[in-house]
Amino acid sequence: MHNNMKKKKILYVDTCHDVAGGQRSLIALLEKIGDEIEFAILIDRDNRQYRNELLKSGINEAKICYIDSKPMSSRILGGVSLIFKTFIKSKNYSIVHCNTFYDGLFAMPSFRIRGKKTVFRARCGIELSDHGFVDNIIYNLSSVVLANSEYVKSTFVRVSNSLSKVKVIYNPLDLKFLRESEGECSNKTDGDNNYVIAVIGAITEVKNQMEVLKAFALMSDNSVKLRFIGEPRSSEKDKDYYKEVQRYTQKHNLQDRVEFTGFISDVRDQLQDVNLVCVPSDREPLGRVIFETQLYEIPILASNSGGNVELIEDNHTGYLYELGNIEQLSEKLQLVKNDHARVIASARSFIISRFSPEQTYLAELNLYSDLIK
């Protein structure tokens, strides 16, 4: 069906120094379409976690290219290096697909100079990131902006009255969560009648882990445990936030009820005994955590913020609470002990339908074809 795509040569640029939702989404995409296109992916040479995750997903090492995106601790020098590197590579590729604002700013001009096409993957609402004039530059350099939710698309009204350049294509579904869920993940309480609430993702202020921790501290039920799955990103701000979360845990004597797992390559390893996943993010664009957890047949409690409301209908496909309302969140965390069979079934059906291959990775393949025409 897509043999003609063999001629489409795509350079993916993602020099993020961490492995978070954006990187996992790109890996999932390449797993799906890697055989349909000719591609290379350019990453930061020091991001060994990213390299390992790419290799683990089956991507040939020959397709991975490296760059020092911060020579002499300078992101500006790294940007200049990225301009030259991508300019050289732009001779051999029809499209550049950039996964971060930094990459878009420094890699897309190289392709535009040669008259090639540029794709910018918008994974967060620009009202939240607010890079100022950089957002306008990114928008104008892009042949197309891919938003991963209607919420993210809507934020681009800040740079353009017309949103015709912005296309919504949801993140590709990782079907290994679906396969694993069929009869293998029971999520029952253990012999001690403990219940586990998990918060999954990079520990960073926008993910809002402190809110769920404060709500959890209001719960006196010692049979309920809280598990943070993830680690802070490499920025000092995120590291400080992580320390703040840990200090709060100690100050309120929650060490016996709160667990920090650190980085987990395959999050399913930490979900076997989880009864509820909480997503307290502030303006989450469209959390992979939500739909992959729903596939895994674990109920979701999320803030009514950003793209969360595109994935969750309260009391039907999951549960919502008012962002910032710690008392309400604390009350709803008690849902961990409820029977969620109806919600789990509704969520699973909704996710499989909404994120079918035809609406995700095949849409991206078709987009590449349209750009080249």
C-alpha positions as a printed Julia matrix, in Angstrom:
373×3 Matrix{Float64}:
   0.0     0.0    0.0
   2.8     2.37   0.88
   5.6     1.12  -1.35
   5.87    4.57  -2.87
   6.87    5.81   0.55
  10.23    4.07   0.07
  11.22    7.19  -1.85
  10.37    9.51   1.03
  13.46   10.38   3.0
  12.83   11.84   6.44
  15.37   13.25   8.87
  14.08   13.26  12.44
  15.8    15.71  14.75
  15.38   15.31  18.49
  18.33   16.56  20.55
  16.44   16.53  23.85
  18.77   15.54  26.69
  16.18   13.27  28.32
  13.71   10.52  27.5
  10.19   11.71  28.19
   6.79   11.54  26.5
   7.92   13.27  23.31
  10.77   10.84  22.79
   8.59    7.82  23.54
   5.99    9.09  21.05
   8.63    9.4   18.34
   9.97    5.93  19.11
   6.44    4.52  18.86
   5.98    6.27  15.51
   9.24    4.92  14.1
   8.33    1.43  15.28
   5.18    1.71  13.18
   6.44    3.42  10.01
  10.19    2.69   9.99
   9.83    0.06   7.26
   7.72    2.37   5.11
  10.23    5.23   4.79
  13.94    5.88   4.57
  14.95    7.79   7.67
  17.66    8.81  10.08
  17.28   10.26  13.55
  19.68   12.86  14.92
  20.03   12.88  18.72
  22.37   14.35  21.3
  25.52   12.25  21.59
  25.39   12.2   25.39
  21.8    11.0   25.65
  22.63    7.33  26.1
  19.2     6.56  27.53
  17.58    7.73  24.3
  20.0     5.71  22.18
  19.32    2.61  24.27
  15.55    3.06  24.01
  15.8     3.48  20.23
  17.89    0.33  19.9
  15.58   -1.59  22.22
  12.63   -0.68  19.99
  14.37   -2.34  17.03
  15.76    0.72  15.26
  19.02   -0.04  13.48
  22.0     1.76  14.97
  23.05    2.83  11.48
  19.96    5.07  11.4
  20.99    6.96  14.54
  23.19   10.05  14.08
  24.78   12.07  16.85
  25.57   15.7   17.58
  27.01   17.58  20.52
  24.12   19.98  21.1
  25.89   21.75  23.95
  29.6    22.2   23.12
  31.48   24.07  25.83
  28.17   24.15  27.75
  26.71   26.52  25.15
  23.31   25.83  23.6
  23.95   28.66  21.11
  27.12   26.98  19.83
  25.15   23.76  19.71
  22.51   25.49  17.63
  25.1    26.73  15.13
  26.49   23.21  14.93
  22.97   21.89  14.34
  22.42   24.36  11.51
  25.56   23.16   9.69
  24.92   19.48  10.39
  21.36   19.59   9.12
  22.32   21.74   6.13
  24.71   19.02   5.0
  22.13   16.29   5.59
  19.37   18.26   3.89
  20.86   17.32   0.52
  19.77   13.73   1.1
  16.37   14.14   2.76
  13.05   15.49   1.53
  11.61   16.39   4.93
  12.95   17.32   8.33
  10.74   16.41  11.29
  11.69   18.35  14.43
  10.61   17.2   17.86
  11.55   20.18  20.07
  11.45   23.96  19.8
  15.26   24.06  19.91
  15.51   21.65  16.99
  12.89   23.51  15.02
  14.66   26.83  15.48
  18.05   25.56  14.3
  17.29   22.64  11.97
  14.32   23.81   9.93
  16.13   26.8    8.32
  18.64   24.4    6.7
  15.84   22.61   4.88
  13.94   25.76   3.99
  17.05   27.18   2.33
  17.13   24.15   0.03
  13.39   24.37  -0.62
  12.7    21.2    1.36
   9.69   20.57   3.59
   9.64   21.05   7.37
   7.47   19.4   10.01
   7.37   20.66  13.58
   5.81   18.34  16.14
   4.08   20.52  18.74
   3.86   18.45  21.9
   2.86   21.22  24.28
   0.63   24.25  24.15
   2.67   27.36  23.4
   0.68   29.31  25.99
   2.5    27.18  28.56
   5.98   27.07  27.03
   5.75   30.71  25.82
   9.05   31.09  23.97
   8.05   34.59  22.87
   9.1    35.52  19.34
  10.64   32.05  18.89
   7.13   30.6   18.65
   6.43   32.9   15.69
   9.69   31.91  13.99
   8.95   28.22  14.47
   5.46   28.67  13.04
   6.72   30.51   9.97
   9.55   28.04   9.34
   7.18   25.06   9.42
   5.55   23.66   6.31
   3.13   22.05   8.74
   2.76   22.04  12.52
   1.64   18.73  13.96
  -0.32   19.17  17.19
  -0.92   16.12  19.33
  -4.31   17.36  20.55
  -7.02   19.88  19.76
  -5.95   21.73  22.9
  -2.4    22.16  21.59
  -3.74   23.32  18.22
  -5.91   25.94  19.9
  -2.9    27.56  21.61
  -1.44   28.56  18.24
  -4.0    31.34  17.91
  -1.35   33.32  19.8
   0.84   33.38  16.69
  -1.68   33.1   13.85
  -5.33   33.93  13.29
  -5.49   31.09  10.79
  -4.81   27.59  12.07
  -4.81   26.01   8.6
  -1.12   25.12   8.95
  -1.74   23.23  12.19
  -2.86   19.61  11.82
  -3.95   17.4   14.7
  -2.48   13.91  14.59
  -2.6    12.04  17.87
   0.37   10.17  19.24
   0.59    6.6   17.91
  -0.85    3.87  20.07
   1.62    1.44  21.64
  -0.19   -1.85  21.2
   2.11   -3.75  23.52
   0.04   -2.29  26.35
  -3.08   -3.77  24.76
  -1.52   -7.21  24.3
  -0.25   -7.24  27.85
  -3.62   -6.25  29.22
  -5.48   -9.26  27.89
  -5.66  -11.52  30.9
  -2.2   -10.71  32.22
  -2.69   -7.57  34.25
  -5.13   -8.09  37.07
  -4.35   -5.06  39.25
  -5.8    -6.78  42.29
  -4.88   -5.87  45.8
  -2.22   -8.0   47.43
  -2.56  -10.2   50.5
  -2.07   -7.25  52.83
  -5.01   -5.4   51.24
  -2.75   -2.61  50.06
  -3.9    -0.29  47.29
  -1.42    1.5   45.02
  -1.84    4.88  43.32
   0.79    5.63  40.68
   1.91    8.94  39.18
   3.86    8.34  35.96
   6.19   10.7   34.11
   9.15   13.02  34.39
   9.2    14.69  37.8
   8.79   18.3   36.8
   6.65   21.23  37.87
   4.26   21.06  34.92
   3.5    17.4   35.74
   2.37   18.72  39.12
   3.44   15.81  41.34
   3.39   18.06  44.4
  -0.37   18.51  44.08
  -1.11   14.8   44.33
   1.43   14.44  47.14
  -0.32   17.17  49.18
  -3.68   15.52  48.5
  -2.26   12.14  49.51
  -0.96   13.63  52.77
  -4.57   14.45  53.71
  -5.46   10.76  53.52
  -5.06    8.9   56.79
  -5.65    5.45  55.28
  -2.38    3.56  55.66
  -3.51    0.81  53.29
  -3.1     3.21  50.34
   0.39    3.69  48.88
   1.66    6.29  46.41
   4.27    5.47  43.77
   6.09    8.06  41.64
   7.36    6.38  38.47
   9.99    8.54  36.78
  12.86   10.88  37.47
  13.53   14.6   37.04
  14.81   15.82  33.7
  18.37   17.07  33.47
  17.6    20.75  34.19
  18.5    22.21  37.58
  14.94   23.48  37.95
  13.56   19.97  37.66
  16.18   18.56  40.03
  15.24   21.21  42.59
  11.56   20.36  42.18
  12.34   16.69  42.78
  14.17   17.58  45.99
  11.2    19.69  47.06
   8.84   16.72  46.55
  11.17   14.47  48.54
  11.47   17.02  51.36
   7.68   17.28  51.6
   7.48   13.49  51.82
   9.92   13.43  54.73
   8.43   16.45  56.5
   5.01   14.78  56.59
   6.4    11.35  57.56
   5.18    9.7   54.38
   8.34    7.69  53.64
   6.63    4.37  54.4
   3.71    5.14  52.08
   5.46    6.94  49.2
   7.87    5.28  46.76
  10.16    6.85  44.12
  11.18    4.34  41.43
  13.52    6.52  39.34
  13.78    6.03  35.57
  11.92    2.98  34.27
  12.46    1.82  30.69
   9.26   -0.22  30.5
   6.67    1.28  32.84
   4.62   -1.92  32.76
   7.15   -3.4   35.16
   5.81   -1.04  37.82
   2.09   -1.36  37.04
   1.34   -4.95  38.01
  -0.05   -4.04  41.45
  -1.35   -0.53  40.63
  -5.07    0.13  41.24
  -5.31    3.77  40.08
  -3.1     6.12  38.06
  -3.29    9.82  38.86
  -2.4    12.43  36.21
  -2.32   15.82  38.01
  -0.63   17.7   35.14
  -1.16   21.4   34.49
  -2.22   21.8   30.83
  -1.03   18.37  29.72
  -1.07   18.43  25.89
  -2.17   14.81  25.47
  -0.62   12.38  27.91
   0.56    9.03  26.57
   0.31    7.93  30.19
  -3.46    8.25  30.04
  -4.28    6.19  26.98
  -1.58    3.57  27.55
  -2.73    3.08  31.13
  -6.33    2.84  29.96
  -5.26    0.13  27.52
  -3.58   -1.6   30.42
  -6.96   -1.68  32.16
  -6.08    0.62  35.04
  -8.49    3.49  35.81
  -7.29    7.1   35.49
  -7.92   10.08  37.75
  -6.75   13.25  36.02
  -6.92   17.02  36.32
  -9.52   18.74  34.12
  -6.72   20.56  32.3
  -5.38   20.69  28.74
  -5.79   17.6   26.61
  -6.88   15.42  29.54
 -10.51   16.26  28.84
 -10.13   14.93  25.27
  -9.32   11.53  26.69
 -11.5    11.33  29.78
 -15.22   11.72  30.24
 -15.79   11.93  33.98
 -17.24    8.74  35.46
 -17.38    7.15  32.0
 -13.83    6.64  30.67
 -12.09    7.79  33.85
 -12.33   10.39  36.56
 -11.58   14.11  36.6
 -10.88   16.58  39.38
 -10.54   20.35  39.35
  -6.9    21.36  38.85
  -5.6    23.01  42.03
  -8.39   21.68  44.25
  -6.33   19.57  46.63
  -9.25   18.73  48.91
 -11.32   17.43  46.0
  -8.34   15.47  44.7
  -7.82   13.91  48.13
 -11.45   12.8   48.2
 -11.26   11.35  44.69
  -8.07    9.45  45.48
 -10.35    7.28  47.62
 -11.71    5.94  44.32
  -8.68    3.64  44.36
 -10.8     1.17  46.36
 -13.82    1.19  44.03
 -14.85   -1.35  41.43
 -13.86    0.19  38.07
 -14.95   -2.58  35.67
 -17.42   -0.39  33.78
 -15.03    2.56  33.47
 -12.15    0.31  32.41
 -14.22   -1.29  29.64
 -15.48    2.07  28.36
 -12.0     3.59  28.38
 -10.43    0.68  26.54
 -13.08    0.74  23.83
 -12.76    4.52  23.42
  -8.96    4.48  23.17
  -8.8     1.65  20.63
 -11.32    3.51  18.47
  -9.87    7.02  18.85
  -6.23    6.02  18.4
  -6.62    3.41  15.7
  -3.65    3.13  13.29
  -5.64    4.84  10.55
  -5.91    7.95  12.7
  -2.33    8.05  13.94
   0.69    6.69  12.12
  -1.06    6.19   8.76
  -2.17    9.82   8.95
   1.47   10.81   9.37
   2.52    8.73   6.37
  -0.18   10.39   4.29
   0.98   13.79   5.49
   4.5    13.09   4.23
   3.09   12.07   0.84
   1.04   15.25   0.62
   4.04   17.41   1.5
   6.18   15.89  -1.23
   3.53   16.25  -3.97
